[in-house]
Amino acid sequence: MRLLHTSDWHIGRILHTKRRYDEHEAFFSWLIDTIEEYKVDALLIAGDVFDSSTPSNRSQELYYRFLRQMSLSSCRHVIVIAGNHDSPSFLTAPKELLKVFDVHVIGSAETPKDQVLVLYKDTVPELIVCAVPYLRDREIRTVEAGESTADKERKLAEGIQRHYATVVGIAEQKRKELGADIPIVATGHLFTAGGETVEGDGVRNLYIGSLLRVGASTFPASIRYLALGHLHSAQKVNNSEIMRYSGSPIPMFFGDAHRQKSVTLVEFSGPDTSVQLIDVPVFRQLERIKGDLDAITRRLRELADARSDAWIEADYEGEEIHSDLRERLERVITNTAMEIILVRNNRHVARSLSQAHEGEMLFDLKESEVFERLLDTREYTEDQRKALMDTFEEALVSFHDQS
């Protein structure tokens, strides 16, 4: 049996002011062709289908059109789990209708037995999927007054491990009842220990007052393949071939553009599990250009000569002051298909919120980093500072959970 693992589509994503709909549409067309080419039996989408919990009409249209095309393909099953960007209630609203087309959607983790799916070929069971979505704080731990950060992290880690033990235990019992050595696959949308992120890629902290990283030992040994979402770079967990993030299929920002994007093909043959990465084409070139005016201009002309349609982020690092910098760069790309999306003129932008952090700019910082800079301007004890950061992180995670 062949399984294709993908995640973190973030349909509706905005790059500065530009919507990414065309890129997603091209990706879906490529994905359908790839599924047919590799004779994929099941498609697994490991969360963050949408970039927002209230996706636009165009985002929804792209998603449901893709699912309709999948129903006409040779792929027999589609499994979709909610990520931290997705609204569980929105994603699961049409689940009964989608089941008719062998599309299984799991939005919340409140009922473990509902997360165990037995997939059949005709009447023969071929795969058991533990479709675990993003585990929200309230689903895996109880809050007690006076908890320390260490208490929260311990209870979160224990809650996640307990949830996987429960769901995989149900899967093992089902396999025993079916009387066949059926592979068990599990999903997840979380942050594992050692996971790699790229600054500015939009990966959020998931839990209140915590930078919890889940260890590989959290996942039961009977799992033949662990399909993860949340981190946007394709990578292994603990250097394991069978525990992987597929990463996002399109770059999340300009600094991510140099990374090769991929989906993961998993094949089960008897007791063996083989894994192959399939490279995703570049559907829109993103180009970050740094340097003085001459260097940026020279690179723009090279791209123009190559008939590029790239979106450009220009980061001016020269010493001269050019009040008309953007106008100069726009003239270079006149009559080309390129667009300049952002110009950073470091001679005109305040570089930091305090002198202690020279070189930083506001749009380079995450919300928590901005709050830290604010704390730097006040005199707090370490205990006060930690309490304020915990409270801020709690508010931030709560906001994202409800947005």
Secondary structure, DSSP 4 states (H G I P E B T S, - for coil): -EEEEE----BT-EETTEE-HHHHHHHHHHHHHHHHHTT-SEEEEES--BSSSS--HHHHHHHHHHHHHHHTSS--EEEEE--TTS-HHHHHTTHHHHHTTTEEEE---S-GGGGEEEEEETTEEEEEEE------HHHH----TT--HHHHHHHHHHHHHHHHHHHHHHHHHHHHHHTS---EEEEEES-BTT----TTS-PPP-STT----B-GGGS-TT-SEEEEES-SS-EEETTEEEEEE---SS-SSGGGTTSPPEEEEEEEETTEEEEEEEEPPPSS-EEEEEESHHHHHHHHHHHHHTT---EEEEEE--SS--TTHHHHHHHHTTTSS-EEEEEEETTTS---SSGGGTT--GGGS-HHHHHHHHHHTS---HHHHHHHHHHHHHHHHHHHHH-
